[in-house]
Amino acid sequence: MSQQLSESDESHDSLNQSDLSPPSSPSSPVTHAARVLSRRKRTVSECEKILAGPTFYGQMTSFCREKGHGFVQPAEGGDPLFVHISDITGDLVPKEGDEVSFKRCPIPPKNLKFAAVHVQIVKPASGVSHETWDKSGRKLDVPECAS
């Protein structure tokens, strides 16, 4: 038994970080997605710090419910921000073109890039049918908001 443990320890030690990282291509915008701390993995102090920060606005450029992530283009410009499914609040599944409010959360380990968290739809995209999060799959038509 001790021999089995030492063999497994040796094989574990021989793994390096690149073996544990998902494959990525230079053209893929999701190269950092595997390192984003989902809502469940953030500490209480991290959540409080994020909530105390400023609120930003932007537009959903994409969101895939099946994959569990999407991207928000900040209104002030810059690179699109990654959004994890656990960071969406509200009853509606976001769609491309929705105007949203969000907070920013640094992405470890270097904390140089940010993810959008506490994402909430402010103005649903006009002419788009939105689904709700319930498991029945029913769709909810949202009336257009007046400008």
MDTraj code that builds the backbone (N, CA, C; nanometers):
import mdtraj as md
import numpy as np

residues = "MET SER GLN GLN LEU SER GLU SER ASP GLU SER HIS ASP SER LEU ASN GLN SER ASP LEU SER PRO PRO SER SER PRO SER SER PRO VAL THR HIS ALA ALA ARG VAL LEU SER ARG ARG LYS ARG THR VAL SER GLU CYS GLU LYS ILE LEU ALA GLY PRO THR PHE TYR GLY GLN MET THR SER PHE CYS ARG GLU LYS GLY HIS GLY PHE VAL GLN PRO ALA GLU GLY GLY ASP PRO LEU PHE VAL HIS ILE SER ASP ILE THR GLY ASP LEU VAL PRO LYS GLU GLY ASP GLU VAL SER PHE LYS ARG CYS PRO ILE PRO PRO LYS ASN LEU LYS PHE ALA ALA VAL HIS VAL GLN ILE VAL LYS PRO ALA SER GLY VAL SER HIS GLU THR TRP ASP LYS SER GLY ARG LYS LEU ASP VAL PRO GLU CYS ALA SER".split()
xyz = np.array([
    [0.0819, -0.1190, 0.0000],
    [0.0000, 0.0000, 0.0000],
    [0.0862, 0.1253, 0.0000],
    [0.1925, 0.1282, 0.0817],
    [0.2784, 0.2453, 0.0844],
    [0.3504, 0.2638, -0.0484],
    [0.3764, 0.1524, -0.1175],
    [0.4407, 0.1625, -0.2478],
    [0.3456, 0.2290, -0.3481],
    [0.2157, 0.1959, -0.3401],
    [0.1181, 0.2580, -0.4290],
    [0.1098, 0.4079, -0.4038],
    [0.1129, 0.4479, -0.2776],
    [0.1057, 0.5900, -0.2459],
    [0.2267, 0.6648, -0.3004],
    [0.3433, 0.6073, -0.2848],
    [0.4626, 0.6773, -0.3320],
    [0.4631, 0.6875, -0.4847],
    [0.4125, 0.5856, -0.5542],
    [0.4055, 0.5932, -0.6999],
    [0.3079, 0.7013, -0.7446],
    [0.1920, 0.7091, -0.6767],
    [0.0940, 0.8104, -0.7159],
    [0.1449, 0.9496, -0.6812],
    [0.2199, 0.9618, -0.5696],
    [0.2771, 1.0914, -0.5343],
    [0.3773, 1.1362, -0.6398],
    [0.4598, 1.0410, -0.6864],
    [0.5583, 1.0743, -0.7885],
    [0.4905, 1.1186, -0.9172],
    [0.3843, 1.0485, -0.9566],
    [0.3160, 1.0862, -1.0809],
    [0.2473, 1.2213, -1.0647],
    [0.1969, 1.2502, -0.9442],
    [0.1328, 1.3788, -0.9191],
    [0.2371, 1.4905, -0.9244],
    [0.3557, 1.4657, -0.8672],
    [0.4603, 1.5662, -0.8676],
    [0.5115, 1.5948, -1.0083],
    [0.5016, 1.4966, -1.0964],
    [0.5542, 1.5168, -1.2314],
    [0.4606, 1.6008, -1.3179],
    [0.3366, 1.6236, -1.2724],
    [0.2444, 1.7088, -1.3476],
    [0.2877, 1.8532, -1.3329],
    [0.2774, 1.9274, -1.4395],
    [0.3039, 2.0703, -1.4283],
    [0.1765, 2.1465, -1.4588],
    [0.1797, 2.2764, -1.4417],
    [0.0599, 2.3591, -1.4581],
    [0.0009, 2.3482, -1.5980],
    [0.0837, 2.3325, -1.7006],
    [0.0303, 2.3251, -1.8369],
    [-0.0508, 2.1978, -1.8580],
    [-0.0206, 2.0905, -1.7799],
    [-0.0992, 1.9683, -1.7899],
    [-0.2395, 1.9882, -1.7342],
    [-0.2546, 2.0801, -1.6388],
    [-0.3828, 2.1013, -1.5734],
    [-0.4664, 2.2091, -1.6413],
    [-0.4054, 2.2894, -1.7252],
    [-0.4764, 2.3981, -1.7907],
    [-0.5502, 2.3477, -1.9137],
    [-0.6690, 2.4080, -1.9421],
    [-0.7394, 2.3692, -2.0633],
    [-0.6645, 2.4186, -2.1851],
    [-0.6757, 2.3484, -2.2970],
    [-0.6082, 2.3949, -2.4187],
    [-0.6691, 2.5266, -2.4641],
    [-0.5870, 2.6135, -2.5180],
    [-0.6382, 2.7404, -2.5682],
    [-0.5610, 2.7785, -2.6935],
    [-0.6256, 2.8578, -2.7748],
    [-0.5604, 2.9062, -2.8953],
    [-0.5459, 3.0569, -2.8827],
    [-0.4504, 3.1158, -2.9518],
    [-0.4316, 3.2607, -2.9424],
    [-0.5536, 3.3394, -2.9860],
    [-0.6353, 3.2838, -3.0735],
    [-0.7528, 3.3567, -3.1213],
    [-0.8727, 3.3406, -3.0301],
    [-0.8649, 3.2534, -2.9303],
    [-0.9767, 3.2277, -2.8409],
    [-0.9847, 3.3321, -2.7304],
    [-1.1015, 3.3990, -2.7139],
    [-1.1143, 3.4975, -2.6072],
    [-1.1337, 3.4330, -2.4700],
    [-1.1466, 3.3021, -2.4616],
    [-1.1766, 3.2347, -2.3367],
    [-1.0521, 3.1723, -2.2745],
    [-0.9346, 3.2198, -2.3059],
    [-0.8119, 3.1592, -2.2561],
    [-0.7997, 3.1695, -2.1053],
    [-0.8631, 3.2671, -2.0430],
    [-0.8543, 3.2842, -1.8994],
    [-0.9786, 3.2348, -1.8254],
    [-1.0766, 3.1819, -1.8959],
    [-1.2044, 3.1455, -1.8360],
    [-1.1911, 3.0390, -1.7282],
    [-1.0969, 2.9478, -1.7417],
    [-1.0837, 2.8402, -1.6446],
    [-1.0357, 2.8913, -1.5091],
    [-0.9766, 3.0093, -1.5039],
    [-0.9260, 3.0631, -1.3781],
    [-1.0233, 3.1564, -1.3092],
    [-1.1364, 3.1880, -1.3692],
    [-1.2326, 3.2786, -1.3094],
    [-1.2925, 3.2123, -1.1866],
    [-1.2978, 3.2865, -1.0767],
    [-1.3596, 3.2342, -0.9558],
    [-1.5104, 3.2495, -0.9673],
    [-1.5818, 3.1383, -0.9725],
    [-1.7271, 3.1461, -0.9795],
    [-1.7802, 3.1956, -0.8459],
    [-1.9038, 3.2359, -0.8451],
    [-1.9656, 3.2924, -0.7260],
    [-1.9508, 3.1998, -0.6052],
    [-1.9606, 3.0703, -0.6265],
    [-1.9507, 2.9740, -0.5162],
    [-1.8116, 2.9681, -0.4559],
    [-1.7086, 3.0043, -0.5315],
    [-1.5709, 2.9909, -0.4837],
    [-1.5150, 3.1198, -0.4241],
    [-1.5880, 3.2309, -0.4352],
    [-1.5404, 3.3568, -0.3782],
    [-1.5677, 3.3603, -0.2294],
    [-1.4768, 3.4201, -0.1543],
    [-1.4969, 3.4329, -0.0107],
    [-1.5958, 3.5452, 0.0175],
    [-1.6469, 3.5474, 0.1388],
    [-1.7416, 3.6514, 0.1787],
    [-1.6764, 3.7885, 0.1669],
    [-1.5514, 3.8001, 0.2098],
    [-1.4838, 3.9308, 0.2030],
    [-1.4641, 3.9758, 0.0581],
    [-1.4355, 3.8814, -0.0328],
    [-1.4220, 3.9172, -0.1743],
    [-1.5548, 3.9680, -0.2284],
    [-1.6643, 3.9001, -0.1939],
    [-1.7971, 3.9407, -0.2413],
    [-1.8344, 4.0787, -0.1886],
    [-1.8065, 4.1040, -0.0598],
    [-1.8377, 4.2345, -0.0011],
    [-1.7571, 4.3457, -0.0674],
    [-1.6300, 4.3188, -0.0956],
    [-1.5445, 4.4179, -0.1605],
    [-1.5972, 4.4500, -0.3005],
    [-1.6388, 4.3464, -0.3743],
    [-1.6923, 4.3658, -0.5097],
    [-1.8220, 4.4460, -0.5050],
    [-1.9124, 4.4105, -0.4119],
    [-2.0408, 4.4805, -0.4011],
    [-2.0233, 4.6274, -0.3629],
    [-1.9194, 4.6587, -0.2857],
    [-1.8947, 4.7969, -0.2450],
    [-1.8359, 4.8804, -0.3590],
    [-1.7855, 4.8151, -0.4615],
    [-1.7241, 4.8850, -0.5750],
    [-1.8277, 4.9483, -0.6657],
    [-1.7795, 5.0201, -0.7666],
    [-1.8706, 5.0898, -0.8584],
    [-1.9489, 4.9937, -0.9474],
    [-2.0639, 5.0403, -0.9940],
    [-2.1459, 4.9657, -1.0889],
    [-2.1120, 5.0150, -1.2292],
    [-2.0963, 4.9203, -1.3203],
    [-2.0652, 4.9519, -1.4592],
    [-2.1824, 4.9107, -1.5471],
    [-2.1850, 4.9619, -1.6679],
    [-2.2907, 4.9294, -1.7635],
    [-2.2278, 4.8831, -1.8935],
    [-2.3014, 4.7995, -1.9647],
    [-2.2527, 4.7495, -2.0915],
    [-2.3604, 4.6738, -2.1653],
    [-2.3191, 4.5999, -2.2669],
    [-2.4124, 4.5253, -2.3504],
    [-2.3621, 4.3824, -2.3657],
    [-2.4539, 4.2868, -2.3554],
    [-2.4179, 4.1462, -2.3750],
    [-2.3813, 4.1263, -2.5214],
    [-2.2621, 4.0744, -2.5453],
    [-2.2226, 4.0450, -2.6833],
    [-2.2518, 3.9000, -2.7168],
    [-2.2528, 3.8143, -2.6139],
    [-2.2885, 3.6733, -2.6335],
    [-2.3154, 3.6102, -2.4984],
    [-2.3974, 3.5067, -2.4984],
    [-2.4192, 3.4264, -2.3786],
    [-2.4738, 3.2913, -2.4223],
    [-2.4102, 3.1832, -2.3761],
    [-2.4541, 3.0485, -2.4088],
    [-2.4948, 2.9791, -2.2794],
    [-2.6237, 2.9548, -2.2652],
    [-2.6760, 2.8918, -2.1443],
    [-2.6189, 2.7512, -2.1269],
    [-2.6026, 2.6775, -2.2365],
    [-2.5529, 2.5400, -2.2291],
    [-2.4066, 2.5357, -2.1832],
    [-2.3255, 2.6283, -2.2319],
    [-2.1847, 2.6328, -2.1922],
    [-2.1659, 2.7007, -2.0568],
    [-2.2599, 2.7863, -2.0197],
    [-2.2546, 2.8513, -1.8890],
    [-2.1718, 2.9779, -1.8831],
    [-2.1512, 3.0425, -1.9964],
    [-2.0758, 3.1675, -1.9933],
    [-2.1070, 3.2541, -2.1144],
    [-2.0602, 3.3770, -2.1072],
    [-2.0772, 3.4715, -2.2164],
    [-1.9845, 3.5895, -2.1957],
    [-2.0118, 3.6994, -2.2689],
    [-1.9258, 3.8168, -2.2624],
    [-2.0092, 3.9440, -2.2625],
    [-1.9595, 4.0447, -2.1898],
    [-2.0211, 4.1775, -2.1834],
    [-1.9227, 4.2779, -2.2404],
    [-1.9707, 4.3649, -2.3281],
    [-1.8883, 4.4743, -2.3795],
    [-1.9170, 4.5970, -2.2932],
    [-1.8181, 4.6433, -2.2140],
    [-1.8407, 4.7606, -2.1284],
    [-1.8737, 4.8849, -2.2104],
    [-1.9636, 4.9689, -2.1578],
    [-2.0037, 5.0917, -2.2270],
    [-1.8863, 5.1877, -2.2421],
    [-1.7916, 5.1858, -2.1476],
    [-1.6773, 5.2770, -2.1554],
    [-1.5693, 5.2273, -2.2500],
    [-1.5913, 5.1118, -2.3123],
    [-1.4961, 5.0570, -2.4086],
    [-1.4021, 4.9568, -2.3432],
    [-1.3062, 4.9107, -2.4204],
    [-1.2119, 4.8118, -2.3696],
    [-1.2488, 4.6720, -2.4160],
    [-1.1759, 4.5742, -2.3636],
    [-1.1997, 4.4348, -2.3998],
    [-1.3297, 4.3837, -2.3390],
    [-1.3969, 4.2899, -2.4075],
    [-1.5157, 4.2277, -2.3487],
    [-1.4788, 4.1544, -2.2196],
    [-1.5713, 4.1520, -2.1252],
    [-1.5497, 4.0868, -1.9966],
    [-1.6227, 3.9531, -1.9926],
    [-1.5562, 3.8516, -1.9394],
    [-1.6135, 3.7187, -1.9242],
    [-1.7244, 3.7223, -1.8194],
    [-1.8338, 3.6478, -1.8426],
    [-1.9448, 3.6353, -1.7478],
    [-1.9712, 3.4874, -1.7257],
    [-1.9676, 3.4426, -1.6002],
    [-2.0028, 3.3044, -1.5662],
    [-2.1512, 3.2986, -1.5339],
    [-2.2132, 3.1872, -1.5622],
    [-2.3578, 3.1712, -1.5419],
    [-2.3989, 3.1960, -1.3972],
    [-2.3111, 3.1655, -1.3018],
    [-2.3447, 3.1850, -1.1602],
    [-2.3478, 3.3332, -1.1218],
    [-2.2985, 3.4207, -1.2082],
    [-2.2955, 3.5633, -1.1785],
    [-2.4086, 3.6418, -1.2436],
    [-2.5065, 3.5725, -1.3015],
    [-2.6232, 3.6376, -1.3604],
    [-2.7315, 3.6444, -1.2535],
    [-2.7870, 3.7636, -1.2319],
    [-2.8973, 3.7785, -1.1371],
    [-3.0235, 3.8153, -1.2142],
    [-3.1379, 3.7868, -1.1566],
    [-3.2644, 3.8169, -1.2220],
    [-3.3289, 3.6916, -1.2794],
    [-3.4489, 3.7076, -1.3338],
    [-3.5283, 3.5951, -1.3821],
    [-3.5047, 3.5593, -1.5279],
    [-3.4417, 3.6476, -1.6035],
    [-3.4271, 3.6251, -1.7471],
    [-3.2867, 3.5808, -1.7840],
    [-3.2783, 3.4923, -1.8829],
    [-3.1500, 3.4506, -1.9387],
    [-3.1053, 3.5607, -2.0335],
    [-2.9829, 3.6132, -2.0173],
    [-2.9388, 3.7220, -2.1051],
    [-2.9251, 3.6789, -2.2505],
    [-2.9504, 3.7722, -2.3383],
    [-2.9380, 3.7511, -2.4825],
    [-2.8482, 3.8596, -2.5408],
    [-2.7950, 3.8334, -2.6591],
    [-2.7115, 3.9314, -2.7273],
    [-2.7898, 4.0609, -2.7464],
    [-2.7291, 4.1725, -2.7111],
    [-2.7926, 4.3029, -2.7269],
    [-2.8575, 4.3566, -2.6010],
    [-2.8716, 4.2756, -2.4968],
    [-2.9286, 4.3239, -2.3705],
    [-2.8345, 4.4253, -2.3070],
    [-2.8917, 4.5334, -2.2559],
    [-2.8118, 4.6283, -2.1785],
    [-2.8122, 4.5789, -2.0345],
    [-2.6928, 4.5743, -1.9736],
    [-2.6786, 4.5166, -1.8402],
    [-2.5990, 4.6093, -1.7487],
    [-2.6203, 4.5892, -1.6189],
    [-2.5338, 4.6516, -1.5186],
    [-2.4527, 4.5392, -1.4567],
    [-2.3331, 4.5720, -1.4076],
    [-2.2478, 4.4686, -1.3507],
    [-2.1404, 4.5307, -1.2627],
    [-2.0793, 4.4473, -1.1838],
    [-1.9617, 4.4831, -1.1049],
    [-1.8428, 4.4141, -1.1710],
    [-1.7215, 4.4592, -1.1415],
    [-1.6017, 4.3964, -1.1966],
    [-1.5282, 4.3208, -1.0861],
    [-1.4770, 4.2045, -1.1227],
    [-1.4021, 4.1198, -1.0304],
    [-1.2700, 4.0824, -1.0970],
    [-1.1555, 4.1031, -1.0291],
    [-1.0277, 4.0653, -1.0893],
    [-1.0153, 3.9148, -1.1057],
    [-0.9484, 3.8734, -1.2125],
    [-0.9283, 3.7310, -1.2411],
    [-0.7889, 3.6907, -1.1926],
    [-0.7817, 3.5933, -1.1003],
    [-0.6509, 3.5470, -1.0526],
    [-0.5757, 3.4755, -1.1638],
    [-0.4483, 3.4565, -1.1579],
    [-0.3611, 3.4817, -1.0437],
    [-0.3012, 3.6217, -1.0433],
    [-0.2918, 3.6884, -1.1562],
    [-0.2243, 3.8183, -1.1609],
    [-0.3188, 3.9357, -1.1353],
    [-0.4495, 3.9126, -1.1442],
    [-0.5513, 4.0156, -1.1230],
    [-0.5365, 4.1346, -1.2181],
    [-0.4909, 4.1081, -1.3402],
    [-0.4755, 4.2138, -1.4403],
    [-0.5986, 4.2269, -1.5295],
    [-0.6754, 4.1188, -1.5428],
    [-0.7978, 4.1191, -1.6229],
    [-0.9165, 4.1089, -1.5284],
    [-1.0353, 4.1409, -1.5823],
    [-1.1547, 4.1403, -1.4998],
    [-1.2647, 4.0550, -1.5619],
    [-1.3534, 4.0054, -1.4748],
    [-1.4752, 3.9363, -1.5160],
    [-1.5931, 4.0211, -1.4697],
    [-1.7043, 4.0114, -1.5387],
    [-1.8264, 4.0804, -1.4974],
    [-1.9018, 3.9902, -1.3995],
    [-1.9401, 4.0450, -1.2848],
    [-2.0147, 3.9707, -1.1836],
    [-2.1370, 4.0517, -1.1432],
    [-2.2319, 3.9888, -1.0772],
    [-2.3580, 4.0530, -1.0384],
    [-2.4222, 4.1194, -1.1597],
    [-2.4276, 4.0444, -1.2690],
    [-2.4803, 4.0960, -1.3957],
    [-2.6326, 4.0927, -1.3921],
    [-2.6930, 4.2067, -1.4226],
    [-2.8388, 4.2171, -1.4217],
    [-2.8844, 4.2905, -1.5474],
    [-2.9889, 4.2384, -1.6093],
    [-3.0424, 4.3018, -1.7306],
    [-3.1131, 4.4311, -1.6907],
    [-3.0705, 4.5416, -1.7515],
    [-3.1308, 4.6717, -1.7271],
    [-3.2373, 4.6995, -1.8326],
    [-3.2034, 4.6680, -1.9583],
    [-3.2962, 4.6892, -2.0691],
    [-3.2816, 4.5714, -2.1658],
    [-3.3838, 4.4852, -2.1717],
    [-3.3764, 4.3713, -2.2645],
    [-3.3693, 4.4188, -2.4097],
    [-3.3011, 4.3416, -2.4917],
    [-3.2906, 4.3734, -2.6340],
    [-3.4303, 4.3746, -2.6958],
    [-3.4569, 4.4714, -2.7805],
    [-3.5895, 4.4817, -2.8407],
    [-3.6100, 4.3736, -2.9461],
    [-3.7313, 4.3206, -2.9484],
    [-3.7672, 4.2203, -3.0478],
    [-3.7093, 4.0823, -3.0229],
    [-3.6544, 4.0575, -2.9034],
    [-3.5947, 3.9279, -2.8718],
    [-3.6748, 3.8621, -2.7598],
    [-3.7090, 3.7363, -2.7788],
    [-3.7806, 3.6606, -2.6769],
    [-3.6795, 3.6086, -2.5743],
    [-3.7072, 3.6310, -2.4477],
    [-3.6168, 3.5899, -2.3412],
    [-3.6724, 3.4689, -2.2666],
    [-3.5841, 3.3742, -2.2375],
    [-3.6211, 3.2593, -2.1568],
    [-3.6053, 3.2943, -2.0098],
    [-3.6766, 3.2208, -1.9243],
    [-3.6553, 3.2332, -1.7809],
    [-3.5652, 3.1187, -1.7373],
    [-3.5144, 3.1265, -1.6146],
    [-3.4211, 3.0263, -1.5642],
    [-3.4894, 2.8978, -1.5198],
    [-3.6224, 2.8974, -1.5058],
    [-3.6878, 2.7758, -1.4561],
    [-3.6682, 2.6592, -1.5520],
    [-3.6805, 2.5398, -1.4997],
    [-3.6485, 2.4203, -1.5765],
    [-3.7578, 2.3799, -1.6754],
    [-3.8734, 2.4436, -1.6689],
    [-3.9819, 2.4045, -1.7588],
    [-3.9526, 2.4441, -1.9031],
    [-3.8594, 2.5364, -1.9205],
    [-3.8241, 2.5783, -2.0560],
    [-3.9214, 2.6771, -2.1160],
    [-4.0187, 2.7245, -2.0357],
    [-4.1149, 2.8202, -2.0901],
    [-4.0445, 2.9501, -2.1235],
    [-4.0931, 3.0184, -2.2224],
    [-4.0337, 3.1442, -2.2634],
    [-4.1230, 3.2583, -2.2197],
    [-4.0611, 3.3676, -2.1891],
    [-4.1322, 3.4852, -2.1436],
    [-4.1021, 3.5982, -2.2414],
    [-4.2067, 3.6537, -2.3017],
    [-4.1863, 3.7664, -2.3912],
    [-4.1830, 3.8928, -2.3072],
    [-4.0768, 3.9687, -2.3223],
    [-4.0591, 4.0912, -2.2460],
    [-4.0941, 4.2086, -2.3356],
    [-4.1841, 4.2962, -2.2892],
    [-4.2180, 4.4116, -2.3728],
    [-4.0976, 4.5038, -2.3874],
    [-4.0934, 4.5740, -2.5005],
    [-3.9842, 4.6670, -2.5252],
    [-3.9937, 4.7815, -2.4263],
    [-3.8797, 4.8284, -2.3815],
    [-3.8744, 4.9420, -2.2896],
    [-3.8749, 5.0707, -2.3693],
    [-3.9407, 5.1702, -2.3160],
    [-3.9431, 5.3010, -2.3823],
    [-3.8074, 5.3669, -2.3656],
    [-3.7589, 5.4300, -2.4688],
    [-3.6278, 5.4968, -2.4617],
    [-3.6372, 5.6300, -2.3973],
])
top = md.Topology()
chain = top.add_chain()
for i, resn in enumerate(residues, 1):
    res = top.add_residue(resn, chain, resSeq=i)
    for name in ("N", "CA", "C"):
        top.add_atom(name, md.element.get_by_symbol(name[0]), res)
traj = md.Trajectory(xyz[None], top)
